[in-house]
């Protein structure tokens, strides 16, 4: 079994590795990374059976998603444990398909204008500083 441990505290990571050795668990191939960014990179390179994820990683404070509200599609964020749900910004336009930057400081998203043209916007992760990155074209699924 391939296990990916995502833990920035090296003492905790060493404790888990020592526990596996102490219990003679030889069928587990342990890989360890210290950031969410490195974890995403490893998950793109190979398949893991289990991922143990620290809930308090410096670069992994939450999830950004788009949800339909009574005012249209809006960006939201929440902690990775599912709590702390809150709007991300205060736009009056639809906001869809968000993608968070690798450094966790920005989010890009697609917003269709009244003219039907999908535009690519960028916003700081605190919800401020909206600006257009791509004013015309088909910007359906942004990826960093």
C-alpha positions as CSV (number, residue, x, y, z in Angstrom):
1,X,0.0,0.0,0.0
2,X,1.3,3.5,-0.9
3,X,0.8,6.1,1.7
4,X,1.4,9.8,1.2
5,X,1.9,11.7,4.5
6,X,1.4,15.5,4.2
7,X,2.9,16.9,7.4
8,X,4.9,20.0,8.0
9,X,5.9,19.0,11.5
10,X,9.0,16.8,11.1
11,X,8.6,15.3,14.7
12,X,5.1,14.2,13.9
13,X,6.2,12.7,10.6
14,X,9.1,10.9,12.2
15,X,6.8,9.6,14.9
16,X,4.5,8.0,12.3
17,X,7.4,6.5,10.4
18,X,8.8,5.1,13.7
19,X,5.4,3.7,14.6
20,X,5.1,1.8,11.3
21,X,8.6,0.4,11.8
22,X,7.9,-0.6,15.4
23,X,4.8,-2.5,14.3
24,X,6.7,-4.2,11.5
25,X,4.4,-2.8,8.9
26,X,6.4,-3.8,5.8
27,X,3.6,-3.6,3.2
28,X,3.3,0.2,3.4
29,X,5.5,2.4,1.2
30,X,5.6,5.8,3.0
31,X,6.2,9.0,1.1
32,X,6.4,12.3,3.0
33,X,6.0,15.9,1.9
34,X,5.8,19.0,4.0
35,X,3.4,21.2,2.0
36,X,0.1,21.0,0.2
37,X,1.8,22.2,-3.0
38,X,4.3,19.3,-2.8
39,X,1.4,16.9,-2.1
40,X,-0.5,18.0,-5.2
41,X,2.7,17.6,-7.2
42,X,3.2,14.0,-5.9
43,X,-0.4,13.1,-6.6
44,X,0.0,14.2,-10.2
45,X,3.1,12.0,-10.6
46,X,1.8,8.8,-8.9
47,X,-1.1,7.1,-7.4
48,X,-1.5,6.6,-3.6
49,X,-3.8,4.4,-1.8
50,X,-4.0,6.6,1.3
51,X,-3.3,10.3,2.0
52,X,-2.8,11.5,5.6
53,X,-3.3,15.2,5.5
54,X,-2.3,17.7,8.2
55,X,-5.3,20.1,8.7
56,X,-3.0,23.0,9.6
57,X,-0.5,23.3,6.7
58,X,0.8,26.9,6.1
59,X,-0.2,26.7,2.4
60,X,-3.4,24.7,2.8
61,X,-5.8,26.9,4.8
62,X,-8.9,26.0,2.9
63,X,-10.9,25.2,-0.2
64,X,-12.3,27.7,-2.7
65,X,-15.4,26.7,-4.7
66,X,-18.3,28.1,-6.6
67,X,-21.9,27.7,-5.3
68,X,-25.2,28.8,-6.6
69,X,-26.9,31.4,-4.4
70,X,-30.1,33.4,-4.9
71,X,-27.9,36.1,-6.5
72,X,-26.2,33.7,-8.9
73,X,-22.9,31.7,-8.7
74,X,-20.5,33.1,-6.1
75,X,-17.1,32.1,-4.8
76,X,-17.0,30.7,-1.3
77,X,-14.2,29.4,0.9
78,X,-14.1,27.0,3.8
79,X,-11.6,25.2,6.0
80,X,-10.6,21.7,4.8
81,X,-12.6,20.2,7.7
82,X,-15.8,21.7,6.2
83,X,-16.2,24.5,8.7
84,X,-15.8,28.3,8.4
85,X,-17.8,28.7,5.2
86,X,-17.7,32.3,4.0
87,X,-18.1,34.3,0.8
88,X,-14.9,35.2,-1.0
89,X,-15.4,38.7,-2.2
90,X,-18.5,40.6,-3.1
91,X,-19.0,40.6,-6.8
92,X,-22.4,41.0,-8.4
93,X,-21.5,38.9,-11.4
94,X,-21.5,35.1,-11.7
95,X,-18.2,33.5,-10.6
96,X,-17.4,30.0,-11.7
97,X,-14.6,27.4,-11.9
98,X,-12.1,28.9,-9.4
99,X,-8.5,27.8,-9.3
100,X,-6.2,28.9,-6.4
101,X,-2.6,29.9,-7.2
102,X,0.2,27.6,-6.1
103,X,1.3,30.1,-3.5
104,X,-2.2,30.4,-2.1
105,X,-2.4,34.1,-2.5
106,X,-4.8,34.5,-5.5
107,X,-7.7,32.8,-7.1
108,X,-8.7,33.0,-10.8
109,X,-12.2,32.4,-11.9
110,X,-14.4,32.7,-15.0
111,X,-17.3,35.1,-15.2
112,X,-19.7,35.4,-18.2
113,X,-20.5,39.0,-19.1
114,X,-23.9,40.3,-20.2
115,X,-22.6,40.0,-23.7
116,X,-22.1,36.2,-23.2
117,X,-18.3,36.4,-23.4
118,X,-16.5,34.5,-20.6
119,X,-13.8,36.5,-19.0
120,X,-11.0,35.4,-16.7
121,X,-10.7,37.3,-13.5
122,X,-8.1,37.3,-10.7
123,X,-8.7,38.1,-7.1
124,X,-6.6,38.1,-3.9
125,X,-7.4,35.2,-1.6
126,X,-8.7,37.7,1.0
127,X,-11.5,38.6,-1.5
128,X,-10.1,42.0,-2.6
129,X,-8.5,43.3,-5.8
130,X,-10.7,41.9,-8.6
131,X,-9.3,42.5,-12.1
132,X,-9.7,41.1,-15.6
133,X,-6.9,38.9,-16.9
134,X,-8.5,37.8,-20.1
135,X,-11.3,40.0,-21.5
136,X,-12.4,37.9,-24.4
137,X,-12.5,34.3,-25.4
138,X,-13.5,31.0,-23.9
139,X,-11.9,30.8,-20.5
140,X,-13.8,27.9,-19.1
141,X,-11.5,25.9,-16.8
142,X,-8.5,27.8,-15.5
143,X,-5.5,25.9,-14.1
144,X,-2.3,27.3,-12.6
